[in-house]
Amino acid sequence: MFTEAMRRLMVGVFLSAAAAMACAAVPKGEIIGAWRGVSICVKSPEFPDCNDESVELDFYDAAGGAVHLAAYKFFNGEKALMGEMDFTYEEKLGSWTSEVENPRYHLLWTFTVGGDALTGTLVDLPSKHKVRDVVVRRETPATK
């Protein structure tokens, strides 16, 4: 028969193992690094002024199971920060996602890694229209 102390120990061991398995299931190593390529507009009525861009996406390790993205575009030969956000891994999708909402828009970014290629989409959530397709290649591992 288990004593209360043994039961607590077993629960603690089980919870620690479950937490370790959850962290191990997040494939951060596949996305961390610098990626370069293009972000192509899919013309939609919600975003008529969208422009195609040459981009650099720098993914870094973040707290918990997240990764942090610093996204840059190149304009007149200059690298300009577009924004930063955190992504979490969606195991069912096999993809990294980040939802962005402010008074002007509600969007969902999704990125999928395939070796040294990263593909992504930006979807306007109210309308479910795709806004962008992103295709980038791994440049270097992240250093930050």
C-alpha positions in Angstrom: 0.0 0.0 0.0 1.3 3.5 -0.9 2.0 6.0 1.8 1.1 9.6 1.2 4.8 10.5 0.8 5.2 7.7 -1.9 2.1 8.9 -3.7 3.3 12.5 -3.8 6.7 11.3 -5.0 5.2 9.3 -7.8 2.9 12.2 -8.8 6.0 14.5 -8.8 8.0 12.1 -11.0 5.1 11.7 -13.4 4.6 15.5 -13.7 8.3 16.1 -14.2 8.4 13.4 -16.9 5.3 14.8 -18.7 6.9 18.3 -18.6 10.1 17.0 -20.1 8.3 15.1 -22.8 6.3 18.3 -23.7 9.5 20.4 -24.0 11.2 17.7 -26.0 8.3 17.5 -28.5 8.9 21.2 -29.4 11.3 21.2 -32.3 12.9 24.6 -31.7 16.2 23.6 -33.3 14.5 23.2 -36.7 13.4 26.9 -37.0 16.1 28.8 -35.0 18.4 30.7 -37.3 18.4 33.3 -40.0 16.3 32.8 -43.1 16.2 34.8 -46.4 13.8 34.9 -49.3 10.6 36.5 -50.4 7.2 37.4 -49.0 4.7 37.6 -51.9 1.3 39.3 -51.7 -1.9 37.4 -52.5 -4.1 40.3 -53.6 -7.2 40.6 -51.4 -9.8 43.3 -50.9 -8.7 43.6 -47.2 -5.1 44.5 -48.1 -5.1 46.3 -51.5 -1.8 48.1 -50.9 0.2 44.9 -50.0 3.7 44.8 -51.7 6.0 41.9 -52.4 9.2 42.0 -50.3 12.6 40.5 -49.9 12.8 39.4 -46.3 15.0 38.1 -43.6 13.4 36.2 -40.7 15.6 35.7 -37.6 14.2 33.2 -35.1 15.6 32.9 -31.6 15.0 30.7 -28.6 12.3 32.2 -26.3 10.9 31.1 -22.9 9.0 27.9 -22.6 8.2 26.3 -25.9 8.2 29.5 -27.9 10.5 31.0 -30.4 10.9 34.8 -31.1 10.9 36.2 -34.6 12.5 39.5 -35.7 11.3 40.1 -39.2 13.1 42.4 -41.6 12.5 43.7 -45.2 15.0 45.1 -47.6 14.1 48.5 -49.0 16.5 50.5 -51.2 19.3 48.2 -50.2 18.6 48.8 -46.5 17.5 46.2 -43.9 14.5 47.5 -42.0 12.8 45.9 -39.0 9.1 45.2 -39.7 8.2 43.7 -36.4 8.8 41.1 -33.7 6.5 38.4 -32.3 6.6 35.0 -30.6 5.6 31.8 -32.2 4.5 28.5 -30.6 4.6 25.0 -32.1 1.3 23.5 -33.1 2.0 19.8 -33.1 -1.3 18.9 -34.9 -0.2 21.2 -37.8 3.5 20.5 -37.6 3.9 24.2 -37.9 4.8 27.3 -35.9 2.0 29.9 -35.5 1.5 33.4 -34.1 -1.8 35.3 -34.0 -1.7 39.1 -34.2 -4.6 41.3 -33.3 -4.9 45.1 -33.0 -7.7 47.6 -33.8 -6.9 47.5 -37.5 -6.5 43.7 -38.2 -6.6 40.1 -36.9 -4.0 37.9 -38.6 -2.5 34.4 -38.3 1.1 33.7 -39.3 2.0 30.0 -39.9 5.4 28.7 -40.8 6.4 25.1 -41.7 10.1 23.9 -41.8 11.3 21.4 -44.4 15.0 21.0 -43.9 16.7 24.3 -45.0 13.4 25.6 -46.5 10.8 27.5 -44.6 7.4 28.3 -46.0 4.7 30.4 -44.5 1.4 32.1 -44.9 -0.4 35.1 -43.5 -4.1 34.8 -43.2 -6.7 37.5 -42.4 -8.8 35.7 -39.8 -12.1 37.6 -40.1 -12.3 36.8 -43.9 -10.1 33.7 -43.9 -8.3 35.2 -47.0 -4.7 34.4 -47.5 -2.7 37.7 -47.6 0.9 36.5 -48.1 3.0 33.5 -49.1 6.5 33.4 -47.7 9.4 31.2 -49.1 12.8 31.5 -47.4 16.0 29.5 -47.1 18.2 29.0 -44.1 21.1 31.4 -44.1 22.8 30.8 -40.7 22.0 29.6 -37.2 20.8 32.3 -34.9 23.5 33.9 -32.8 21.4 35.9 -30.3 
